[in-house]
Every structure is written in structure tokens, then in C-alpha cells.
Amino acid sequence: MRKDPVDAAADESEGAKRLSILAVEENTLAELEAALQRIEAGTYGICEATGRRIPSARLRAIPWARFTAGAEQALEEKQGGA
């Protein structure tokens, strides 16, 4: 028996949503693991682009931050313009 097209579309949409959530979770886990490696290396809290300290407020909000807010914005603008 064939599935109703509406049900099939809903199932496909739900599957795509789950894959998207999984991708976000995998990326977050990878960023957390990288932050733990930076802690072990003694480089946690140091901007990878500028070498400056990342403000503690930013690290509290985004514990895996690799860049200061300004450096991250500049990188995003550069990538967006490429």
C-alpha cells in the first residue's frame, strides 16, 4: 500500500529536521572537544585570530569560543564577501 503524499511529505520533512538537529549537535560536540583540547594546551580563552584574551563574559555565554567577538565578526564578513 502506498503512503498518502501528504504523510510522505510530512515524514520527509520530519527526517530532514532531525538530520539538521543532529548536525548542530555534532558540531557543538566537536567545538566542546576542541575547547577541552585548548584547556589542556593552555590556550583556552585566547583568540585564535588575534592572540588576545577572549572576554570572560563571552566565554560564559559561548564556552567553546575560539575568537573574540570582533575577530569572529571580521572572519564572517570576509567569508561572506568571498
C-alpha positions in Angstrom: 0.0 0.0 0.0 1.4 3.4 -1.0 1.6 6.2 1.5 -0.5 9.2 1.2 1.6 12.0 -0.4 0.9 14.4 2.4 2.0 11.8 5.0 5.1 11.0 2.9 6.0 14.8 2.7 5.5 15.2 6.5 7.7 12.2 7.2 10.4 13.6 4.8 10.2 17.0 6.5 10.5 15.4 9.9 13.5 13.4 8.8 15.2 16.5 7.4 14.5 18.4 10.7 16.1 15.5 12.7 19.2 15.5 10.5 19.6 19.2 10.9 19.3 18.9 14.7 21.9 16.1 14.7 24.3 18.1 12.6 24.1 21.1 15.0 24.6 18.7 18.0 27.6 17.1 16.3 29.1 20.5 15.6 28.6 21.6 19.2 30.2 18.5 20.5 33.2 18.9 18.2 33.6 22.6 19.4 33.4 21.4 23.0 36.0 18.8 22.5 38.3 21.4 20.8 37.8 23.7 23.8 38.9 20.9 26.1 42.0 20.4 24.0 42.7 24.1 24.3 42.3 23.9 28.0 44.9 21.0 28.1 47.2 23.0 25.8 46.9 26.2 27.9 45.4 28.2 25.0 41.8 28.3 26.2 40.4 31.8 26.2 43.0 33.1 23.7 41.7 34.3 20.4 43.0 32.2 17.5 43.0 35.1 15.2 44.4 37.9 17.3 46.2 36.2 20.2 44.2 38.5 22.6 42.2 37.2 25.6 38.6 36.4 24.9 36.5 38.3 27.5 35.2 36.0 30.3 31.6 37.2 29.6 31.9 35.8 26.1 33.3 32.5 27.3 30.5 32.2 29.8 28.0 32.7 27.0 29.9 30.5 24.5 32.3 28.3 26.4 33.8 26.9 23.1 34.5 30.4 21.6 37.7 30.4 19.6 37.7 34.1 18.7 36.8 37.5 20.3 33.5 38.8 19.0 35.3 41.4 16.8 37.6 38.8 15.3 34.7 36.4 14.6 32.6 39.2 13.0 35.6 40.1 10.8 36.0 36.5 9.7 32.3 36.1 8.9 32.3 39.3 6.9 35.4 38.1 5.0 33.8 34.7 4.3 30.6 36.4 3.2 32.4 38.6 0.8 34.4 35.9 -0.8 
